């Protein structure tokens, strides 16, 4: 156990350093004895988790061997399946990016094409990484049952072509595999990398080609019984429409299928009158305010392609402030589902080697 703790601290210090370190420097930074660090270096080198990368002369004429994380030992991959785009990103366990690829897809793409493109990207990532795959995290633009990894079949779906078990259909083989909803991944990205670092109670609202909310409460992401927690696109308005249909009626919808067109506000105000935008954001703010009243988070993070138009988050923020019973911070996030999946895949891969 002591050896494991020593190796963990050894790797943590080495991973955080901007350049290779000597055993003496690692001992100073960890507070662990030099003999213990030397033994850890020997074990980690034997398992090819670290490698020597040259030497450096010391102040008294000695020569110190320098060590770095061996990025060729293994890699992690994040895969994002979405209505407009399929993307993959891979990192060596030293944190070095080794692959970043994406393919644009049409609205009416079929499941078979999604699987074929995803398999191609995974193969490309593996070829570039030139190392074993240790961890894979998959983002799907549909609710995912946390018990089975299956997407949950609903009557309407913003990404009908993404209804399948990703692990089974893609034939994935890796020691660690996690499949989750895209909004949950974006929520985790904001928690670990973005606007909500260290925050244990917040709601993330995603607005893109679909709608969803990530509920990070009590220090953990809440997924619900079947992974359906946060599916705000299906919240009903008094007119009988759900929120997705309501926004579609204001000019955000697709012509031939259920879901939204995230490019609908790209030409604002020429393509979407301010009056329609205000009505649409009033619908969103109404539901966000109800969520805030029900769950009492400290903050709300707005994310997704629709928030790139400055008027969208501004209108929601103004309306929410008037509707909630207790003030809540409303801010705009900057991370995507692929970022969250990439973060977790890298964490899992490093954990496997003692980080």
WOCORPE-V215936 format. One record per backbone hydrogen bond with DSSP energy under -1.0 kcal/mol. CO is the residue of the C=O (numbers start at 1). NH is the residue of the N-H. If there is no record, write none. Layout:
CO&NH, CO&NH
This chain:
1&5, 2&6, 3&7, 4&8, 5&9, 6&10, 7&11, 8&12, 9&13, 10&14, 11&15, 12&16, 13&17, 21&67, 22&26, 23&27, 24&28, 25&29, 26&30, 27&31, 33&37, 34&38, 35&39, 36&40, 37&41, 38&42, 39&43, 40&44, 41&45, 42&46, 43&47, 44&49, 44&50, 45&48, 49&70, 51&68, 54&66, 56&64, 58&61, 62&58, 64&56, 66&53, 67&21, 68&51, 69&71, 70&73, 74&93, 75&134, 76&91, 77&137, 78&89, 79&139, 80&87, 81&141, 84&105, 85&82, 86&103, 87&80, 88&101, 89&78, 90&98, 90&99, 91&76, 92&95, 96&92, 99&90, 101&88, 103&86, 106&109, 110&114, 111&115, 112&116, 113&117, 114&118, 115&119, 116&120, 117&121, 118&122, 119&123, 120&124, 121&125, 122&126, 123&127, 124&128, 125&129, 126&130, 132&75, 134&176, 135&77, 136&178, 137&79, 138&180, 139&81, 140&142, 140&182, 143&152, 145&149, 150&145, 159&162, 160&163, 162&164, 165&169, 166&170, 167&172, 176&136, 178&138, 180&140, 181&185, 182&186, 183&187, 184&188, 185&189, 186&190, 187&191, 188&192, 189&193, 189&194, 190&196, 194&197, 196&199, 200&219, 201&298, 202&216, 203&301, 204&214, 205&303, 206&212, 207&306, 209&260, 210&208, 212&206, 214&204, 215&222, 216&202, 217&220, 220&217, 223&229, 228&231, 230&213, 230&232, 231&234, 232&235, 233&244, 235&243, 237&240, 241&237, 242&246, 243&247, 244&248, 245&249, 247&252, 248&251, 252&261, 259&254, 261&264, 263&266, 265&268, 267&270, 273&277, 274&278, 275&279, 276&280, 277&281, 278&282, 279&283, 280&284, 281&285, 282&286, 283&287, 284&288, 285&289, 286&290, 287&291, 288&292, 289&293, 290&294, 291&295, 292&296, 298&329, 299&203, 300&331, 301&205, 302&333, 303&207, 304&307, 305&308, 306&309, 309&312, 310&314, 311&315, 312&316, 313&317, 314&318, 315&319, 316&320, 317&321, 319&323, 320&324, 329&300, 331&302, 336&340, 337&341, 338&342, 339&343, 340&344, 341&345, 342&346, 343&347, 344&348, 345&349, 346&350, 347&351, 348&352, 350&353, 350&355, 351&354
